[in-house]
Amino acid sequence: MKSKIFFLLKWVLVLVGLGSTHCARSPIKNPGQAMRVAKASPPQIVDDMRLEGLKEALQKTRLALRKKPVDLQFGPTTVTAENYILVLDDLVKKLAKMGGGEEFATYLAEHFDLYEVYGGDRWGEVFITSYFEPILEGRKHKTGRFSQALYATPKDLVEIRWGQFVETLPQLSDLSGKVFEQKSRQSVLRGRLVAEVGQMPYVVPYFDRAEIDLQQRLEKYPGLVLAWVDPVDAFFMHIQGSGTIQWPNGKKTRLGYASQNGYPYVPIGRFLLDAIPLENMSLQSIESHIRSRSPEEVQFILNKNPSYVFFRKLTGDAETFMGAEVTSGRTIATDYSLYPKGGLALLQYEKPVFSTDDTLAPQRWETSMRLVVDQDTGGAIRGPHRVDLYWGKGDAAKQMAGVMRHSGQLHYFVPRKSYIAELQPSKPLNSGAGADK
């Protein structure tokens, strides 16, 4: 029992930003080390969801890869975008024809190798959290309750592509390839372009959360406000990265991630340990505590996280990092610098079960598994041991996502060369057009 308690507390320390899960192992240096062929026999796949959602996720992934072809690196194995699209085409067709999950699981076993991720304390082991899309009440104008703006990207927010400076300034080579902003595929910094009369324009760090919300540095910028919402709702929407605004007339506006101010994400849970016991730390407990404080105290706590997200209007579902729209229960976010966007994977996890729709704490946990697609990333999703599962929209998804903070297992399905050769019979296996480089 003591070991279980220690294990839980260790993961919660990571959740609030006070601990590490892989200090006993050597850190990996590149994505080629991020996974390997699974050593243990693959588990029997029993998906806890209907497969229609998986087909939808694969279709969205296929569309995104066609728009932005990016090769997929599964540890030591690279699959070209062109070949992986063939794989996705085939899987979508098979899902449409097959009768159930058992038949599809057999097909995967016959055509794919299972790779385990580097993980945290051991191979395959990951720390799983979850995210969702909130539905917020909003107003067109600032009022007493709806006093916090959700902003579009300011025009003076600029991106500095740091990696390109290395060619000109070799002394910066130590920073070559370093990613400062998780939502970018490039080595970038974000800052504010300052243009003063009589001076050459220059770049400084952008406004942090306190400067934007407390000092209201953006309210003078015309046309940036997308909606006025509750301040606490706004903060958690920043963390989730997208949301739906419900207007008084019943209409809705969907907002998705557009950009970020360049500051690192800081979990505010670490500053609430005197009020919330570690074992009770969750999105729900943090929100409940914050809402019990005065407006001044609330802003003081929220300012501990300087990271600030800007949004844009969407016509469809929220988009992931790779450009595919999210799929409830099937989309996962990982560190994109290590794991392939678009990769089909198997997630084994603990699923919360609640007694009622408004209960904060789960009644029990069920060991579950499901097929997922790696499509997204996030500012807090760093390292080979982190996975974030997208649960869906609204209060039900919030209830589930808010308590997810358990250990689990993550494996990727890597298409075999012979399988890809079958999908393109006109090209011989050794022609150089196969799946692996």
N, C-alpha and C positions, 0 to 999 in steps of 0.2 A: 504493500500500500504506500509506503514511504517513497519508493522509487517512482510510482505513478504520480505522486504529488510533486516530486522534484522535476519530473519530466514536464508536467503541465506548467509549473512556474518558470521553467527555462524558456519555454516557447512564449509565454506571456511577456517575459523580459524582452524578448526580441520584438514582440508586437509593440511595446511602448518605447522601443529604441534604447534599451539598456543592456542588451546582451548580444552574444554571437552564438551561432549554432555549429560552427565548423572550425573552431579555433584549434582543435586537436589534429586537424588534417592540413596538409599543404594546400594553399590556394591554387586554383587552376589559372593558367596564364592566357589561354585562348580557347575559342569554341571547339577546337579539335579535341580538347581534353574533357569536354562537358558531358559526354556520354560514351557508352561502350555497349557491346553486345551483352545482353543480360546473362548473368552466370546461372541463375536459378531457372527452373522450368517455368514457362509462362503460366500465369493463372488462368483458370477457366473464366471466360468473360460472361458475366451476367449483368447486363446494363440495367440500371434502375430507372431508365426513362424510355419512352417510345422512340423508335428510330427515325420518325419523320423529322424530328428536330436535328438529328445528325445529318440527314440528307440536305436539309436546308443550310446547315453550317458549311458543308462541303461545297454546295453550289455557290455560296457567297465567297468562299475562299478561292474557288476556281475563277470567278469573275474578277476578283482583286488581283490575282496573279497574272491574268491576261492584261490587265491595265498597267500593272507595274511588275514586270517579270524580275524576280529576285531568286537566285538559287538558294536551295535549302541545305544547310549544313547540319547533319546529324553526327556530331562528334567527328570521327575520322572519315566519315562518308558524306560526300556531296552529291545531291540530286539536282540536276538542272531544272529551272522553272518550266522549261518546255516539256521535259519528261514527267515532271510531277503533275502538270496539267492533264497529261494523258492518264495518269493514275487516278486523279480526281474524277475525270470523265467516266472512267470505268467503275469506280466505286459508287457514283451517283446512279448509274444504270443498274448496278447489282442491287442496290438498296431498293430501287423501284420494283424489281422483279422478285426479290427474295421474300419468303414468308415470315421470317422472324429473326431475332437476334442470334439464335444458336447457329443458323445457317450462315449468317454474315460473319460470325466469329470464326467459323471453320474456314471460310474463304480468306480471312485475314491471316490465319495461321499457315495457310498453304502458300501465300504469296508475299508475306512480309517477314522480316526479322524484327525481333523485339529488342530495343536498346534501353538500358537503364541510365538514368541521369546521375551525375556526380553526387548531387544531393548535399546533405548537411553532415551529420555524423557518420553516415555510411552511404554507399551507393544505393540509389533508388529512393532514398528517404527525402521528403520535402516537407516544408511547413506551409500549410494551406490556409489562406484567408479567402474572403469573398467580397465581391462588390455588386452593386445593383444600380438601377436607374430610379432616382426618387421622383415623385410627383409633388410639385410644390404649388401652393397658392401664390399668385402673383398679381401685381397691379402695374398700370401704365405710369402712375405718378407716385411719388414718395408720400407715405402716410406714417402714422405713429407706429403701427406694427410692422408694416412693410417698408422698412427704412434702409435696407441694404440693396445696393445695385448689383446686378450681374452685368459685367462689362464685356463688350466686344474687344478685339485686339486693338490697342492704341497704335496710332501711326508712328510714334516715336520709339516703339519697341523694335530693336534691331537684333539680328543674329550675326555673331562673329564666328566665322568658320575657322576656328583655331588651327585645325590640322593643316590648312593650306599655308599658314605662316611658317611652318617648319621648313619648307623648301627654301624660303628666303632667309630664315634665321635658324641655322642649325643648332644654336644653343638651346632652342626650345624642343629639341628632339625627345627629351624625357616625357614630354606631354603628347607626343605623337600617338594618335589613336585613342587618347583618353576621351571618354564621353562625359561631358558635364551636364547634359540635359537628356533625360531618359527617352523623351519623345522624339529624338532626332537620330537619324542613322549616321550623322556626321559628328566630328569633334567640334562642338560649338559652345559658345558662351552667349548669353542674352544680356542686353544692356539698353540704355536709353541714349538716343542721339540728341545731343545738345547743340543747337545752332545759335550763336550769339553774334550780334552785329560787330563787324570788324575782326572776328576771330574765325579760324578754321573750325568747322564742326568737329566735335569730339564725342566719345562714348564713355558713359559712367554706368555703374550698376543701376538697374531699374528700381523703381519704388518697391519697397517690401509691403507686407500686409498692413502694418501699422500706418505707413505713409499713405496707402491707398484708402483704407477704411477709416482710420482715426483722423488723419489730417486731410482726408478727402482730396487728394492730389489729382484725381481724374475727373472730378465733377465739372471742372472747367473745360474739359474736352467735349466738343459737341458731337452728338450722335452715337456715343459709346454705350449708353444704357439700354440693355435689352429687356430688362424687367426689374421691378422692385419687389423684394421678397423678405421673409423673416431672416435676420442675421445668422441665426444658428443653422437654419435650413441652407442658407447660402454656403456656409463653411463646409458642411458635409457634402454639398453638391460639388464643391471644388475637389474634395477627396475622391468622389465617385467619377468625376470627369464628364458627366452628362446628366440631363434631367428633362422633365416635361413641366412646363408652366401651365397651370390651370387658371384661366381668367374668369372673372365673375360672370361673364355671359355664357360660360360653358365651353368656349373654344379653347384649344390647346396649342402651345408652341413648343416644339422640341429644340433643345439646345445641346450642342456637342462641343467637345474640346477643340479649341482653336490654337491656343498658345499658352505660354507660361512665362512668369517674370524672371526666371533664371536662378531663383533661390532653391536650395535643397528642401525637400519635404522633411518636416520635423514632427513626429507623433506627439500630440499634446497629452497623451495618456501618461507620459513620464512625469508630467508636472502635477498629476492628480493622485499620486500614490498615497498622499496623506488622507484623501477622502474616499478612494475606491480601493479595496483590497485587490491584490494582484489576481487572485483567482476569480474575481468578479469583473475584471476589466473587459468591456465589450463596447461596441458602438452605442448600444442602448443605455448602458450604465453611464458612459461618458456624456451622452446627450442629456440624460435625466439630471445629472449633477449640474451641468452647465446651465440648464434652464432654471435651476433653483437659485442661481446667483443674480446679483444686480447687473444691469446693463454695462456698467463700468467694469465690473469683475469679469463679465463674459468677454468683453473686448480684450481685456488684459490677457486672458487665457488664450483666446484665439490668435492673438498676435505672436504667441510663442512659435507658431508655424509661419515663417516668413513667405513660404511658397504661395503663389497666387495664380489662379487659372483664369484664362479668358475664353469666351465661348463664341459660337457662331450658330445661326439658325440652320436646322436640318429639315429636309423634306421626307426623310425616311428614318429608319432606326439609327441609333448612335453608331458611329464608325469606330472601328478598332485601329490600332497602330498601323496595320498592314493595309487598311482601306476597306476591309470587309465589314459589313454591318454585323453587330453583335447578334448572337443567338442564345436565348435564355437556356441556362443549364449546360450549354455546350462550349461556349467561348471561355478560354483561359488566357491569363496574362502571365508572361514570364520575362526574364531579363533577355531582351532581344539580342544583346551582344553575345549570348551564349547558346540560345535555343532558336530553332527555325520557325519563322512565322509562316503559318499554313500547315504545320505538321500535325498529323493525326496522332493522338496519344491516348493512353489508358490511365485514368486517374482513380486511385483507390483512396477512399477518404471516410471520415466519420460524419454522418448526416444527422443534424439535429431533428428531434421530434418534439413538437409542442403539444400541450394539452388543450390550449385554446388559441384563437387568432391573436389575442392581445397579451399573451404571456411573454415576459421578458426572458426567462430562463427555460431551456429545454427540459422536458420531462425525462428524456433519455437520448442516447446516441446509438445509431445503427451503422454498423460497418457496411459500406456500400462501394460500388464502382460504376463508372460510366466512361464511354468513349467521348473524348473532347477534342477540340481543335485549337491549337496555339495560334491566336490571332492578335493578341494585344500585349501591352506592356504598361508600366506605370512608374511613377517617381519613387514609390516605396518598394517596388518589386525589383530588388537587386540581388545578384548572386545566384549560384547554382541550386540553392535550396528553397527558393521562393516561388510559390504558385498562387495566383488569385483567380478564383472561379466566379464567372459572371452568373448571378442567380436569376436576374430578370428585373421586372419593373414593379413599383408600388410597394405598399405596406407589407404584403406577404413576403416579397423578396427581401425587403429590409429586415424582417424578423429573422429569416434564415441566415442572411449574409452577416448580420451584426454579431453573431456568436461564433462564427467559423474561425477557429484558431488552433487547429490540431495538426498532428503529424499524419502523413499519408505517403503514398507511393506514386511515382510518375514514370511511365515508360512510353517510348515513342515507337511507332510502326514505321519501319524503313523498307521501302519496296525493293525486292530482290532484282538483280540484273536480268535474270531469266524472265521475270514477270514483265518488266518493261520491254524486253525484246518481243514478247508475245503481243504487246500493245502496238508495236510498230514492226510487223513482220517483214516489211520490205527492206529493213536495215539489219544486216547481220550483227550478231552480238559483239564481235571484235572490231566493228567499224569505227569505234570512237564516239558513237552517238548514244551509248548506254547511259545508265543512271549515275554511275559513280565516276568520280575523277580520281 
